[in-house]
Amino acid sequence: MITFYPGPSKVYPQVADYAAEAVRSGIVSLNHRSPGFMDVVKEAIRLLHEKLAIPADYHIAFVSSATECWEIVAQSLTAETSLHPYAGAFGKKWAEYAYRIKPPVNLSEADVLCLVQNETSNGTQVSPASLTQFRREFSGIIAVDAVSSMAGIAYDWTLADVWFASVQKCFGLPAGLAVLIYSPNALRQAEAIGENEHYNSLLFIHENFAKFQTPYTPNGLGIYLLMRVLDQVPPIAEVDTLTRKRAADWYACINDWAGTPAGAGFKLLVDEVSVRSDTVIAIEGSEAQIKAIKTAAQQAGILLGNGYGDWKNTTFRIANFPAITDPEIDQLRQFLRDFR
Ligand SMILES: *Cc1c(COP(=O)(O)O)cnc(C)c1O
């Protein structure tokens, strides 16, 4: 079965060997405050800076999930409340989680702007131009959920203070780990707020990561796998070029296909070209058509992504993540041409 599911998604096949090595070498049994383990944390962070071209003064920590990052932003970085101009299900969920911690009593006092760079639920994204404009117009902290695009496309990191992603999407790794990136300015905000009431308070996390340690026993296997995969992947500029080329090909391919008998009745969910995602392609059809194509794909050994949230039954999604290979893409394209 080949998978185009946008998370959990295809893991790099090398992960099987890396995991076996982690067990055999005893890495997974190391105490997380031992020098051997701290070296793994340190190297994973170094490789993130190097391969993703993250500014040297931006800090990096590991936590468990993007959902946890939503809560960290609310509890440790939000003094008053946050703004959430969202475009889909993940942005909405983030707003709901954040407002439980910092209720939106006085939105005009909001000191954090929360954006989902790539809305996985419906295949839209916030363009660099929009991000630039948000940066110009909002003087507070900008936090970006980049779960389904980080390690797939390049960003101008300086356009936000906080970026985070869990690793089960573009990183091509198993779930259970998230990368939290924060600027010196975000750290200053955390210090000004001084929130220290939680095991995952940002100040406490920061203090631990300054020693390449974690407040609690971390997902050591996940961190090791991240280190190994980062070592293997090309620099982000190269990955970005490939991702954008493949995305352009997918959009052209689906448009053409929709005009043929095989693709009749299907269309791209997002009409506006400037907000189309580079990493998640959403295709709309009737409920019956969506069901039929997902079933036929499964019979052909291909797992398509289900729709999500409001688009659960009327779309399917194709992940355009780096771990997916050209032969796999060809196989899906052939399947689409032969559909019906
Ligand atoms: C998958 C996803 C999440 C949730 O990630 P978890 O690791 O399950 O917390 C959050 N935001 C976006 C945009 C996602 O695609």
The ligand as a Gaussian input file, in Angstrom:
#p B3LYP/6-31G(d) Opt

LIG

0 1
 C       -1.898000      17.519000      11.964000
 C       -2.036000      18.941000      12.348000
 C       -2.095000      19.359000      13.696000
 C       -2.127000      18.406000      14.835000
 O       -0.883000      17.849000      15.094000
 P       -0.718000      16.907000      16.390000
 O        0.675000      16.428000      16.301000
 O       -1.740000      15.822000      16.267000
 O       -0.990000      17.746000      17.589000
 C       -2.151000      20.715000      13.946000
 N       -2.175000      21.622000      12.960000
 C       -2.136000      21.261000      11.662000
 C       -2.162000      22.307000      10.616000
 C       -2.063000      19.910000      11.320000
 O       -2.020000      19.545000      10.028000

